[in-house]
Amino acid sequence: NTKHKGNFAVLIIINTIGRRRSKLQSILKIFLYSYSYIAVNIYVKIYTSSPFLVCMDLALSQREVIDPNYLWIGPDGKNLKGKGYVNLTATGKLMMKGFKTQMSGSYTCTLSYKTIQTDTQKETNNFKTYKFMLYAYREPDYTYQISVRFTTKECGIEANGQFFEELKKILGDLISDLTCQVIEPSYKCHFVKLPKHGLLDELFVTFKVNPFAPGWEALCSQFSYDCEDVTNSKVQKARELIEEFFHKQTYILRHEFRNVPAIHYIDHSFEVTRIDSCRPGFGKNDISHNDCAGCCVVCDRGMYSPNNEVICRTCRNIRIKHYGAKSC
């Protein structure tokens, strides 16, 4: 659930437990180290926990550190020690629990420690500062745009419109149990010249499928987090059901009809495109957040997103000082 970028080292520690068990079990922990001269970008999926951020660079971690002291400062400029939403260990490792939009921002740790010369016992105080940039992100919400084609007797007949209305009803009923819906349905009739054939009249049908049919909010209320994972899973299932429905039309035409209907599905005409959208306060930016390309990353300070588009806009009227703004 966590993505990260920058000049850092990742130390993976595997602890084996249950020695008497026939199958070994492991706990995987990922520690992120920073260098003192550059901030590490880390993307944390909303409502999950961040990896452990280490107040020490990898080189220093291989040496003896005397009297270490760790001071973690959050985006609000306050000491994080004692906060209920952090896990701060005695060795300076920081984990943010249940990451929320407002937790995004700069995290700085100052490590103070001593070095002692063995011959003179002279003590020297040392200080190092490490920086991490944490960004909340979400998975985009999926909508599928689907297009199919049908042959028809001719473009001007009333039966085309009647057929289209019946098709909409069938598709809506097919996915209603998933709290998904068909939106923006439309059709046009065109004359098509096929190679080595004359002109054919065809219906070009397009529509979108999204997971936000009436009642989807009640489904989400069963979870303690925003449920884009659930809605995305359902709309993918809806897309699969619709694709299966059209593929079956070819079999039905070949095996169950003696006389092919005037309006019928054209084999292999099914086409689908996924359209992503982000929740308000989030957007995509493959340039500034290229390590989380495709993610909906929280809008930066000075930017906002009021709708379900994928772009965070710059607010020119006032200076937005928090992450994830939904209005200017």
Secondary structure, DSSP 8 states (H G I E B T S, - for coil): -EEEESSEEEEEEEEEE-TTSSS-EEEEEEEEEE-TTS-EEEEEETTS---EEESS-HHHHTS--EEEEEEEE-TTSSB-TT-TTEEE-TTSEEEESS--GGG-EEEEEEEEEEEE-TTT--EEEEEEEEEEEEEEEE--EEEEEEEEEEE-S-TT-THHHHHHHHHHHHHHHHHGGGT-EEEEEEEEEEEEE-TTS-EEEEEEEEEEEES--TTHHHHHTTSSS--HHHHHHHHHHHHHHHHHHHHHHHHHHHHT-SS--SSEE-TT--EEEEEEE--TTEE--TTTTGGGTTSEEE--TTEE--SSSS--EE--SS---SSSBS--
